[in-house]
Amino acid sequence: MKEYSIRIPDVETAKQFCRLAGECDFDIDLVYNRVVIDAKSILGVLSMDLRKVLKVRMNGDNTNFEAFLAKLHDLVDEAA
């Protein structure tokens, strides 16, 4: 299982996140505290507090999605 800490800054980024997650053929979860949602669900993603650092948990490999996650992880580092 891979885990990334990310920050989703706006709705457009959330849409892109869900689109790329939807292209993956494995489960991806978005986690904050004890709340776990399906990362492929735009409604689920938008229901999270996007001001907070979120964790992405996934059990697979997708180069495009992981490159996008790396960009979102950089936003966590900038905010710290």
Phi, psi and omega in degrees: 000133177257147179223133180232141171265129183223167170227131179256108191283335184202176184294321180298320177293323177297319177298315180295320178302312181293322179297314179292322178297322180295337179281348181275143182261029179220167182285140176227128179245146173248127190234136169219119186054242180259004180270125179235125179232162177286119183292348179273356182262114180297321178294320178296315181297315181290341178282345178282158176281102186288354177280346184264161173281127182249158176249137175252126176242131182214152181241055180187184181233133173209112186301316182296315181294319180292327175294320177295319178298324179297321177295318180290329177292325178299329178292329176294316180296323180293324183284338183284000000 
